Amino acid sequence: MIMLQATFFSLPVVWHNALVTLLTFVYVFSVPPLMDYLVTNHGLPRDISRKITHICAGSAIVFLPLFIDGHWSQYLNITVFAVWTILLIQKGLFAADDDQAVKTMTRTGDKRELLKGTLYFVLVAMLCGTLYYKTFEGVLAMAVLGWGDGLAPIIGTRYGKMKYRILSDKSVEGSLAFLVGSAAAGLFFVSLIVPEAFDAGKILLIALIAMAVEGMSPKEVDNLTIPAAVILAAQFL
């Protein structure tokens, strides 16, 4: 017999999933103001702020286990990313230099950066929340993109001494941080969201493949190449 998941306060499924969606909005939209405060008042570097925001956005999948499946409203999980898609386009074209998103999500303060890697990120998040909803490859792609690609430049920029260049400047230390972050996040989020698909060896191997792809990818484009590599590897391994 199929057991139905219990809803919050015995609500209808659509309202339960709408409430979970609201929680994701509170979480995601609390990050830019916090980063703005730290950048403006405590001198947090823009590149660190940008990558902390990146990691936090990738970690929004932590709410996926709360969504009840089998109802169209499960796809409300991408609503926050759909809203950010619209905001990023608007801000990338028209925002002022002191806009919160420009200050916390760009490397240089150029609003047009929002139309590149940051926009690619939210588009990938929507793909993973629909076509790859609660699948091994979708969860792992977001975990690797969020944590691996978030930690790599933070460590590489500040502690990277062994440099290499393929299509852009990288460091061995940054690539190792990518591997560790990807593997740890992948193990955690897959076990949390799709425990039936948990395979530690496969996760570690895909994290290694993703590290190699990140090392060869140009800046900005890696928000597309990394999840593509993870999804393809997950399907063929």
C-alpha positions as CSV (number, residue, x, y, z in Angstrom):
1,M,0.0,0.0,0.0
2,I,1.3,3.4,-0.9
3,M,1.8,5.7,2.1
4,L,1.1,9.4,1.5
5,Q,3.4,11.9,3.0
6,A,2.0,13.9,5.9
7,T,1.5,17.6,5.1
8,F,2.2,20.6,7.5
9,F,-0.9,21.2,9.7
10,S,-2.8,18.6,7.5
11,L,-2.9,21.1,4.7
12,P,-3.8,20.2,1.1
13,V,-0.6,19.2,-0.8
14,V,-0.6,22.4,-2.9
15,W,-0.7,24.6,0.2
16,H,2.0,22.5,1.9
17,N,4.3,22.8,-1.1
18,A,3.5,26.5,-1.3
19,L,4.5,26.9,2.3
20,V,7.8,25.1,1.7
21,T,8.3,27.4,-1.3
22,L,7.8,30.4,1.0
23,L,10.5,29.0,3.3
24,T,12.9,28.8,0.3
25,F,12.2,32.5,-0.5
26,V,12.9,33.6,3.1
27,Y,16.2,31.7,3.0
28,V,17.4,32.7,-0.5
29,F,16.4,36.4,-0.2
30,S,18.0,36.7,3.3
31,V,21.4,36.1,1.8
32,P,22.0,39.2,-0.3
33,P,21.1,41.7,2.5
34,L,23.4,39.9,4.8
35,M,26.2,39.9,2.3
36,D,25.5,43.6,1.5
37,Y,25.8,44.4,5.2
38,L,29.1,42.6,5.5
39,V,30.5,44.1,2.3
40,T,29.4,47.7,3.2
41,N,30.2,47.7,6.9
42,H,32.8,45.1,7.5
43,G,34.9,45.1,4.3
44,L,34.0,41.6,3.1
45,P,35.6,41.4,-0.4
46,R,33.2,41.2,-3.3
47,D,34.6,38.0,-4.6
48,I,34.1,36.3,-1.2
49,S,30.6,37.7,-0.9
50,R,29.8,36.5,-4.4
51,K,30.9,32.9,-3.7
52,I,29.2,32.7,-0.3
53,T,26.0,33.7,-2.1
54,H,26.8,31.1,-4.7
55,I,27.2,28.4,-2.1
56,C,24.0,29.4,-0.2
57,A,22.0,29.4,-3.5
58,G,23.2,25.9,-4.3
59,S,22.3,24.8,-0.8
60,A,18.7,25.8,-1.4
61,I,18.1,22.2,-2.4
62,V,18.2,21.4,1.3
63,F,14.4,22.2,1.2
64,L,13.7,19.6,-1.5
65,P,12.9,16.8,1.0
66,L,10.1,18.9,2.4
67,F,8.3,19.0,-1.0
68,I,5.6,16.4,-1.4
69,D,5.9,14.5,-4.7
70,G,3.3,13.4,-7.2
71,H,1.5,16.7,-7.5
72,W,2.2,19.6,-9.9
73,S,3.0,21.8,-7.0
74,Q,6.3,20.0,-6.5
75,Y,7.7,22.2,-9.2
76,L,7.1,25.2,-7.1
77,N,10.6,24.5,-5.9
78,I,12.0,26.4,-8.8
79,T,9.9,29.5,-8.2
80,V,12.6,31.4,-6.3
81,F,15.1,30.8,-9.1
82,A,12.5,31.9,-11.7
83,V,12.1,35.1,-9.8
84,W,15.8,35.6,-9.6
85,T,16.1,35.0,-13.3
86,I,13.8,38.0,-13.9
87,L,15.6,40.1,-11.3
88,L,19.1,39.3,-12.7
89,I,18.0,40.3,-16.2
90,Q,16.5,43.5,-14.9
91,K,19.4,44.3,-12.7
92,G,22.0,43.3,-15.3
93,L,20.5,45.8,-17.7
94,F,19.3,48.7,-15.5
95,A,20.7,48.4,-11.9
96,A,22.6,51.3,-10.2
97,D,26.2,50.7,-9.2
98,D,25.2,50.5,-5.5
99,D,22.5,47.9,-6.1
100,Q,22.6,45.2,-3.5
101,A,22.9,42.4,-6.1
102,V,25.6,44.2,-8.0
103,K,27.6,44.7,-4.8
104,T,27.3,41.1,-3.6
105,M,27.1,39.0,-6.7
106,T,29.7,40.5,-9.1
107,R,33.5,40.4,-9.0
108,T,34.1,44.0,-10.3
109,G,30.9,45.9,-9.6
110,D,29.9,45.7,-13.3
111,K,26.2,44.9,-13.4
112,R,26.6,43.1,-16.7
113,E,28.3,40.3,-14.9
114,L,24.8,39.3,-13.6
115,L,23.9,38.4,-17.1
116,K,26.6,35.8,-17.3
117,G,27.6,33.2,-14.7
118,T,25.1,34.3,-12.1
119,L,22.2,34.0,-14.6
120,Y,23.5,30.7,-15.9
121,F,23.5,29.4,-12.3
122,V,19.8,30.1,-11.8
123,L,18.9,28.6,-15.2
124,V,20.7,25.4,-14.3
125,A,18.9,25.4,-10.9
126,M,15.6,25.5,-12.7
127,L,16.6,22.6,-14.9
128,C,17.6,20.6,-12.0
129,G,14.4,21.4,-10.2
130,T,12.2,20.3,-13.1
131,L,13.7,17.8,-15.5
132,Y,16.0,16.4,-12.9
133,Y,13.7,16.9,-9.9
134,K,14.9,14.8,-6.9
135,T,17.2,12.6,-9.1
136,F,20.7,11.6,-8.4
137,E,22.1,13.7,-11.2
138,G,20.1,16.8,-10.5
139,V,20.9,16.8,-6.8
140,L,24.6,16.1,-7.4
141,A,24.8,18.8,-10.1
142,M,23.6,21.4,-7.7
143,A,25.7,20.2,-4.8
144,V,28.9,20.3,-7.0
145,L,28.0,23.6,-8.6
146,G,27.2,25.2,-5.3
147,W,30.0,24.0,-3.0
148,G,32.7,22.9,-5.4
149,D,32.6,25.9,-7.6
150,G,32.0,28.1,-4.6
151,L,35.0,27.0,-2.6
152,A,37.5,26.7,-5.4
153,P,38.0,30.5,-6.1
154,I,38.0,31.4,-2.4
155,I,40.8,29.0,-1.7
156,G,42.6,29.4,-5.0
157,T,42.7,33.2,-5.0
158,R,44.0,33.4,-1.4
159,Y,46.1,30.3,-1.0
160,G,46.8,29.1,-4.5
161,K,50.6,29.0,-5.2
162,M,50.8,26.2,-7.8
163,K,49.2,27.9,-10.8
164,Y,48.2,26.4,-14.1
165,R,46.3,27.7,-17.1
166,I,44.3,26.0,-19.8
167,L,41.6,28.4,-20.8
168,S,41.7,30.6,-17.6
169,D,44.0,30.9,-14.6
170,K,43.6,28.2,-12.0
171,S,45.5,26.8,-9.1
172,V,46.1,23.3,-7.8
173,E,44.9,24.4,-4.3
174,G,41.7,25.8,-5.8
175,S,41.1,22.6,-7.7
176,L,41.6,20.5,-4.6
177,A,39.2,22.7,-2.7
178,F,36.7,22.1,-5.6
179,L,37.1,18.3,-5.2
180,V,36.7,18.3,-1.4
181,G,33.7,20.7,-1.5
182,S,32.0,18.8,-4.3
183,A,32.6,15.4,-2.7
184,A,31.4,16.5,0.8
185,A,28.4,18.3,-0.5
186,G,27.5,15.5,-2.9
187,L,27.7,12.8,-0.2
188,F,25.6,15.0,2.1
189,F,22.9,16.2,-0.2
190,V,22.4,12.9,-2.1
191,S,22.1,11.0,1.2
192,L,19.6,13.6,2.4
193,I,17.4,13.9,-0.7
194,V,17.8,10.7,-2.7
195,P,19.2,8.2,-0.2
196,E,18.0,5.3,-2.4
197,A,20.5,6.4,-5.1
198,F,23.4,7.0,-2.7
199,D,26.7,5.6,-4.1
200,A,29.8,7.0,-2.4
201,G,32.2,5.7,-5.0
202,K,30.2,7.1,-7.9
203,I,29.8,10.5,-6.2
204,L,33.6,10.7,-5.6
205,L,34.4,9.7,-9.2
206,I,32.0,12.3,-10.6
207,A,33.4,15.0,-8.3
208,L,36.8,14.1,-9.7
209,I,35.5,14.5,-13.3
210,A,33.8,17.8,-12.4
211,M,37.1,19.0,-11.0
212,A,38.9,18.3,-14.2
213,V,36.1,20.1,-16.2
214,E,36.2,23.1,-13.9
215,G,40.0,23.3,-14.4
216,M,39.6,23.5,-18.1
217,S,36.6,25.8,-18.2
218,P,36.7,29.5,-19.0
219,K,35.4,31.9,-16.3
220,E,31.6,32.4,-16.3
221,V,31.0,29.4,-18.6
222,D,31.8,26.9,-15.8
223,N,28.3,27.4,-14.4
224,L,27.2,25.5,-17.5
225,T,30.0,23.1,-18.1
226,I,30.2,21.8,-14.5
227,P,26.5,20.7,-14.2
228,A,26.6,19.4,-17.8
229,A,29.6,17.2,-16.9
230,V,28.0,16.0,-13.7
231,I,24.7,15.1,-15.4
232,L,26.4,13.3,-18.3
233,A,28.8,11.4,-16.0
234,A,25.9,10.4,-13.7
235,Q,23.9,9.0,-16.6
236,F,26.8,7.0,-18.2
237,L,28.8,5.7,-15.2
